[in-house]
Structures are given as structure tokens and as C-alpha cells.
């Protein structure tokens, strides 16, 4: 849905959801869609994490914290974390207590 809406308003979307994808965006002024793991080693002006209280798949709070750290440290200037309802992810709860 987000990709379709961005296309409607003329914003290019580069998708890099494959963890092994090493191709850099062809459109430098668009939106890059990446998994957290495939973002390792890259930096971006802005990071947006949608649905942050639903992304945990490991069930391990320490692994979730490491994954969240990777996501948050990709930003050069701004980070936007979106969540809805009650925060159930322990890593996000720590972030919320400290910064949100």
C-alpha cells in the first residue's frame, strides 16, 4: 500500500528486501525499502521504521535490541519510529522510555 501511494505522488521507490542484494539505488532521490539486515553497512539521511511494535520475529529481547540498534544507527540526520497501540516489543519499550 505504501509503495503504491508513493508511486501515485511520483516518489521513486527502490526495493532492497533481499538480504544479499548489494545493488545501490538507481534513483538517489527516492525512497529505499530495505530489510533491517540488508541495511547493515549503509547510511541514509532518514530512517523510517513503520509498525515497530510488530517487527520482532526472534522472540529474544536481546536479539531484538541488537536488530533495533542496527536499524537506528543507519540514520545520518533523522529517525522516525511508528507504532500503534500498546508497545509489546521489549526493545521498543526501552527506546520509548528513553526517547519517545
C-alpha positions in Angstrom: 0.0 0.0 0.0 2.8 2.4 0.9 4.7 1.7 -2.4 1.5 2.3 -4.4 0.8 5.6 -2.7 4.3 6.8 -3.2 4.1 5.9 -6.9 0.8 7.9 -7.2 2.6 11.1 -6.0 5.7 10.5 -8.1 8.2 9.3 -5.5 10.5 6.6 -6.8 10.8 3.5 -4.6 13.9 1.3 -4.6 13.3 -2.1 -3.1 16.1 -4.0 -1.5 14.4 -6.6 0.6 16.8 -9.4 -0.3 19.4 -9.6 2.4 22.2 -10.4 -0.2 21.2 -7.5 -2.5 24.3 -5.3 -2.9 23.0 -3.1 -5.8 22.8 0.5 -4.8 19.7 2.6 -5.7 19.5 3.9 -9.2 17.3 6.8 -8.1 19.3 8.7 -5.4 16.3 11.0 -4.5 13.7 8.4 -3.8 12.7 6.1 -1.1 14.7 2.9 -0.4 12.8 0.0 1.0 15.2 -2.4 2.9 15.0 -5.1 5.5 16.9 -4.2 8.6 19.5 -6.9 8.0 20.2 -5.7 4.4 20.7 -2.1 5.7 23.9 -3.1 7.6 26.9 -1.1 6.4 24.8 1.6 4.7 23.8 5.0 5.9 20.8 7.1 4.9 19.7 10.7 5.7 16.4 9.5 7.2 15.3 6.2 8.6 11.6 5.3 9.0 10.6 2.2 10.9 6.9 1.5 10.4 4.9 -0.9 12.7 7.8 -1.1 15.1 5.9 -2.9 17.8 5.1 -5.8 15.3 8.5 -6.5 13.7 10.0 -8.9 16.3 10.3 -12.4 15.0 13.1 -13.8 17.2 11.2 -13.9 20.5 14.6 -13.0 22.1 14.6 -9.5 23.6 18.4 -9.2 23.3 18.3 -10.1 19.6 15.5 -7.6 19.1 17.6 -4.9 20.8 20.6 -5.7 18.5 18.3 -5.6 15.5 16.8 -2.3 16.6 20.3 -0.9 17.2 21.3 -1.8 13.6 18.2 0.0 12.2 18.6 3.1 14.3 22.3 3.5 13.6 21.7 3.7 9.8 20.4 7.3 10.1 22.6 10.3 9.4 20.1 13.0 10.4 16.6 11.8 11.4 14.8 8.7 12.7 11.0 8.2 12.6 9.6 5.2 14.5 5.9 4.4 14.1 3.9 2.1 16.3 0.3 1.7 17.2 -1.4 0.6 20.4 0.5 -0.8 23.3 4.2 -1.3 23.0 4.8 -5.1 23.4 8.3 -5.3 22.0 10.8 -5.0 24.9 13.4 -3.3 22.7 11.0 -0.7 21.6 9.8 -0.2 25.2 13.3 0.7 26.2 13.5 3.2 23.3 10.2 4.7 24.2 11.1 5.2 27.8 14.3 7.0 26.8 13.4 8.9 23.7 9.7 8.9 22.8 
